């Protein structure tokens, strides 16, 4: 009945409190039918909307006990429901201290220490004989080629990134020049924007020249 929103009826019922009695079964069947009928009716109907709101309040009185009209009744319903449950004993200082002691004694798992670190020499260092055996395992293998530079078997063609959309350096410089010229007076904006674009382009050309000279020096070496 509580799940259906009709707990208020049971709390105020004058019948003997016996589970699965004939009267209880009759009420549950009747209330189930009412709930299904309300759910099938259109939401636009004012009376149906009011009935649904009443069911919501009856099913969860603690959420609506601030209501100006029905608040007092919903508070009373919660008081009646609390009378059916066993009283919860108040926690004492001893109970709290015992809880802290229990939590302190529990060992928390550590993923790194308990699972990942399974090294058998974590606590005790290997013996001299074990160290010699480990060193011998590495000496048996040829490590001369480790770290050697890879030489491609075919020539790698240089990629012209200027054709890629999104890497248009001229467009990037033009946008940057336009951004820098935002605070310039309107009559001078076009001129400043043009000069800024040319300056950025010249800087790129100078940078390419520097890179070319560096490449030549590396090739000579």
C-alpha positions in Angstrom: 0.0 0.0 0.0 2.9 2.3 0.7 4.3 1.9 -2.8 0.9 2.7 -4.3 0.5 5.8 -2.3 -2.3 4.5 0.0 -0.4 4.0 3.2 -2.4 6.8 4.8 -5.5 4.6 4.5 -3.8 1.7 6.4 -2.5 4.0 9.1 -6.0 5.3 9.8 -7.8 2.0 9.3 -9.8 0.6 12.3 -9.5 -3.0 11.2 -7.5 -5.5 13.1 -3.8 -5.4 12.0 -3.6 -8.9 10.5 -1.5 -9.4 7.4 -3.3 -10.9 4.3 -6.8 -10.6 5.9 -9.9 -10.4 3.7 -10.4 -6.8 4.4 -6.8 -6.0 3.5 -7.0 -7.9 0.2 -10.2 -6.1 -0.7 -8.7 -2.7 0.0 -5.5 -3.5 -2.0 -7.5 -4.7 -5.0 -9.7 -1.6 -4.9 -6.8 0.8 -4.6 -4.9 -0.9 -7.4 -7.9 -0.4 -9.7 -8.1 3.3 -8.8 -4.4 3.8 -9.4 -4.6 2.1 -12.8 -7.6 4.2 -13.8 -5.9 7.5 -12.8 -2.7 6.5 -14.8 -4.8 5.8 -17.9 -6.6 9.2 -17.9 -5.2 12.2 -19.8 -2.9 14.6 -18.0 -5.0 17.5 -19.2 -7.9 16.7 -17.0 -7.8 19.0 -13.9 -9.5 16.5 -11.6 -7.1 13.7 -12.6 -4.1 16.0 -12.1 -5.4 16.8 -8.6 -5.8 13.1 -7.8 -2.3 12.3 -8.9 -0.9 15.1 -6.7 -2.8 13.6 -3.8 -1.3 10.2 -4.5 2.2 11.7 -4.7 1.8 13.4 -1.3 0.4 10.2 0.3 3.2 8.1 -1.1 6.0 10.5 0.0 4.7 12.7 2.8 8.2 13.8 3.9 8.6 15.6 0.5 5.4 17.6 0.8 4.9 18.3 4.5 5.7 21.9 3.9 2.4 22.3 1.9 0.2 25.1 3.3 -3.0 23.1 3.0 -2.0 19.4 3.5 1.2 19.8 5.5 -0.3 19.1 8.9 -2.0 15.9 7.7 1.2 14.7 6.1 3.2 15.3 9.3 0.6 13.3 11.2 0.9 10.5 8.7 4.7 10.4 9.2 4.1 10.3 13.0 1.7 7.3 12.6 4.1 5.5 10.3 7.0 6.0 12.8 4.9 4.4 15.5 4.8 1.1 13.6 8.6 0.8 13.4 11.0 -0.2 16.2 12.5 2.8 17.9 16.1 3.5 16.9 18.4 3.6 20.0 20.4 6.8 20.5 24.2 6.4 19.9 26.3 6.7 23.0 29.9 7.9 23.3 31.0 4.3 23.8 29.3 3.3 20.5 31.1 6.1 18.6 34.5 5.2 20.2 33.9 1.5 19.3 33.1 2.5 15.7 36.3 4.6 15.4 38.3 1.8 16.9 36.9 -0.8 14.4 37.6 1.5 11.4 41.1 2.1 12.6 41.8 -1.6 12.9 40.6 -2.4 9.4 43.5 -2.5 6.9 42.9 -0.6 3.7 43.9 -2.3 0.5 46.6 -0.6 -1.6 46.5 -1.4 -5.3 50.2 -0.7 -5.8 51.5 -2.5 -2.8 49.1 -5.5 -2.7 48.7 -6.2 -6.5 51.1 -4.4 -8.7 54.2 -4.8 -6.6 54.7 -8.5 -6.5 58.5 -8.3 -6.4 59.9 -11.2 -4.3 62.8 -9.0 -3.2 60.6 -6.1 -2.1 61.5 -6.6 1.6 64.7 -8.7 1.3 67.6 -8.0 -1.2 68.6 -10.9 -3.4 71.7 -12.9 -2.4 75.1 -12.7 -4.2 74.4 -15.9 -6.1 71.0 -14.6 -7.3 72.5 -11.3 -8.5 75.2 -13.2 -10.5 72.5 -15.3 -12.1 70.5 -12.3 -13.1 73.5 -10.5 -14.6 74.4 -13.7 -16.5 70.9 -13.7 -18.1 71.5 -10.3 -19.7 75.1 -11.1 -20.8 73.9 -14.1 -22.8 71.9 -11.8 -25.2 73.3 -9.5 -27.8 72.3 -5.9 -27.0 74.6 -4.2 -29.4 71.8 -3.1 -31.8 69.6 -1.7 -29.0 69.1 2.1 -29.5 70.5 2.1 -33.1 69.1 4.5 -35.5 66.6 3.1 -38.0 67.7 3.6 -41.7 64.7 3.5 -44.0 64.9 1.2 -47.0 63.2 3.7 -49.3 63.4 7.4 -49.6 60.7 9.3 -47.7 59.2 12.0 -49.9 58.8 15.4 -48.4 55.1 16.3 -47.7 53.8 19.7 -49.0 51.8 20.8 -46.0 50.9 24.0 -47.7 48.2 22.2 -49.6 46.4 21.0 -46.4 43.4 23.0 -45.2 44.0 24.2 -41.7 47.7 24.8 -42.4 47.3 27.8 -44.6 50.0 30.0 -43.1 49.1 33.0 -45.2 45.5 32.8 -43.9 46.8 32.5 -40.4 48.9 35.6 -40.7 46.0 37.5 -42.3 43.8 36.6 -39.4 46.5 37.6 -36.9 47.0 40.9 -38.6 43.3 41.6 -38.5 43.1 40.8 -34.8 46.0 43.1 -34.0 44.3 45.9 -36.0 41.0 45.7 -34.0 41.8 48.7 -31.8 43.0 50.9 -34.7 40.8 53.7 -35.9 38.6 52.8 -38.8 40.3 55.1 -41.3 43.7 53.5 -40.5 42.5 49.9 -39.9 43.0 48.7 -43.5 46.5 50.1 -43.7 47.6 48.7 -40.4 46.2 45.3 -41.2 48.1 45.2 -44.5 51.3 46.3 -42.9 50.9 43.7 -40.2 50.3 41.0 -42.7 53.4 41.9 -44.7 55.5 42.0 -41.5 54.4 38.5 -40.5 55.0 37.1 -44.0 58.5 38.6 -44.0 59.2 37.1 -40.6 58.3 33.7 -41.9 60.6 34.1 -44.9 63.5 35.1 -42.6 62.8 32.1 -40.4 62.8 29.8 -43.4 66.2 31.3 -44.5 67.6 30.6 -41.0 66.4 27.0 -41.1 67.9 26.5 -44.5 71.3 27.7 -43.3 71.1 25.5 -40.3 70.3 22.5 -42.6 73.3 23.3 -44.8 75.6 23.5 -41.8 74.4 20.1 -40.5 74.9 18.5 -43.9 78.4 19.9 -44.2 79.2 18.3 -40.8 
